[in-house]
């Protein structure tokens, strides 16, 4: 298998997705894996249409936010995780709901397993500094032949060893934490690269405000595009959930 570009947590942010897709290495990648939480955000329809247009080299994995979008779009009883999700669910066409509903929660290519949060759960939280005992429990059901696990969910990129396996978090394209700029990962014969793409936050925010019909778009871009949560803030928010 050649190079694989991993895009996690796009969250319906079209300018961020376009910035990553414009990277030469992403354009040349044999496979582009979408590691979940693809559409829940201010431009869900546009993001899904762009990704579908890339054709068969895209491998789709469903995240918890995609699962929740499907439930809301189908009028199932679900507590919205945020304000933008119910709006995004209402924007999706029937074919897009069907697409998200059909996606697997994990995909294995060669000896690499791609998932959203962990191989066993689409919203479980494990952090770069979680103890080995926690990682061993989370990865206990993964087949021995899988040597690399690639995920997203926490929006913070990292790569670390866990008992002779490599665990990679690709970060987040649309809502990156820790540092500004869409984050993604490139896997290939030369190893793993954690990458960030250039994106002008003010221009991206202004474009979303112009092009999205989400009523709360101004507040949303202020929180997630014009500013950036630090890794310290994000780790503090996630840590209680990582100790369950």
N, C-alpha and C positions, 0 to 999 in steps of 0.2 A: 504494500500500500504506500502511495506517495504522501505528500503533505496533506494534512487535515487542518482546516481552520475551524476553530470552535467559537461560536457566538452564543453567549448565554444572556438571558435577561435583557432582551431588546426592549421590552415593555412599551411597545407601540410608539417608539421615538424615531421617526423617519430620518431626521438629519443625522443622528448618530449612526443608524444603520447604513445610510449612504456613505458616511465617512469611512466606515470599516470596509464596506464592499469595494470602495475605491482603492484600497491598499493593493499593490501589485501581487503580494503573496496570497491574498485572499482570492484575487482573480485567477491566479494560477493554481490554486489548491485543487487537488483531485476530488476532495470531498469537503463540503461545508456542513458541519454539524450544528444544529440549533439546539442548545441544551436547556430548553424550556423557558417559560414565562416570556412568550414571544409577543403577545398582542395587547396585554392589559396596560393601557396607557392612552395618551391623547390622540394617537393616529393609528388605531388598530387596523382599519380596513386597508389603508395605504401600505402599511408594513407587511401585512399578509400577502397582498397582491404583488408586491415587489419580490418577496421571497419565493412565491409560487412561480414567478416568471423565470427564476434561475434554473428551473427544471430538475432533472433527476440527480444532479450531483449534490443536491441538498438532502441531508438526512435529518428528519424531524424527531424531536423528543418533547414530550409534553411535560410542563411544569405545573405546580399547584395553582398558579394564577390562571393558566389556560384551562385547567379543570374547573375552576370556579367560574370562569367566563361561560363555559358551556352550560353549567348548572343554572346560572342566572339567565342566559339566553333561552333556556328551555323552561323557565319559570319554576324551577325547583326551589325548595326552601333552603336558602343558604344565607348566612350572615356576610354581607359585603366586607371584605378586608379593608377597603378604603373607599374614597368618594368617587374615584375615576372608574373603578371596575364596573359598577352597574351601568354607567353611561356607555362604556366601551362594549359591554355585552349587547346593549341595545342597538349598536351601530352595525354589528356583524351581519353579513348576508347569511342565508341558510347554508350555502356551500362552504362558507368559512367556519360556521359552527360545526358542520359535519366533519370538516378537515381536522379541527382541533380535537373533536371527540374521538377520532380514529387513531390518534397518535399513541405510540408506545411510551411507557414510562422509562424505558432503558433500551439501549441498542449496543450490541457488541460487534466491533469490527476488528478482526484479528485477535490480539490479546489486550485490546483496549475496550473498556466498558464506559459508555457515556450515559449519564443520568442528569437529573436536575439537582436534587438536594443530596440524597444518598441512594445507593442501589436498592434499598428496601422501602424508601418512603420519600414522597415528593416534597415534603416540607420539614423534614428533620434537619436540625442545625448541628453541624460539626465545624469547629473553627481550626485555624492553623495551629493554635496553641492548645487544642484539646488534648488531654492525656492519652497516651498510647492505649490504655485500657478501654477508653471510650471508643477510639478508632477500631480496636480489635472487635468490639461488640457490634459496631455499625457494619463492619466489613465481613463479619463472620460467615455470612451466607454466600459470599462471592466465590465462584469457582476458582480453583487453584491456578488454572491456566490464564486467568485474567491477571495481568501484571501492572496495568495502569488503569486508574479510575479517574474520569474527568467529569466535573460537575460545575454548578454555578450556585444560585440561590441566595448566597449571602452578599453578593455584589462586590466581593473583595478578592482579588487574585492572589493565589499562592501556589507553590509547589513544595511538597514535602514527602519524605520517605515514611512509610508505615510498614514495618516488618517485611522489608525487602520488596515492597510494592511502592509505586509512585502514585501519589494522589495530587491531582491538578485541579485548581479552581480557576475557571476562565474569567472570573470577574463579571462585569455587566457592561453591555453595550450602551443601554439607554439610561441607566441610573447608577453610574459607578460611584463607589465609596472609596475613600482613602486618598485619592488623587484625581484631578480632573481629567477628562478625556475618555472616550469609549474604550473599554478594555476587552481583550479577547486573547485567545491562545492559538499558537501554531505548533502542531505536532508533526514531526517528520523524522527521517533517518538520522538527522543531526541532533535530535533531542526535542526538548520543549522550550518554547519561547513565550513568555508573557509579554504581551504587546499593548500599547495604547496608541490610539489614532488621534490626530489633531482635529479639533473641532472648536470653532469660535463660539463660546457659550452664549454671548449676547445675541449674535446673529442667529444661532440655532433657536434660542428662546423666542426671539421676535418672529421667526418664521412659523414656529408652532402656534403662537398666538394668532398669526394671520390665517393660517391654514386649518387649524383644528376648530371644530364646533363645540368642544367640551366647555361647558359654562365656567368651570373652575380653572381654566387653563392658565390664567395669569398667576394665581397662587401656586399652581403645580410647577410651572417653569421657574418661579422664584425659588422653590424649595429644592428642585432636583436638577435644574439646568444652569441657572445663573449662579448658584452656589453649589457646594459639594460637602457632603458629610465626611469628616475625617475618619481614619481607621479607628482611632481611639473612641470616638462617639459610636461608631457602628459596632465595634466589639463590645462596648458596654451595654448596648441595646440587645445584642444577640446572646450574650453570655448566659443569662438565666435560662434561655431556651436550649442552650447547648449542654446543660447539666442535668437534663431530664433523665 
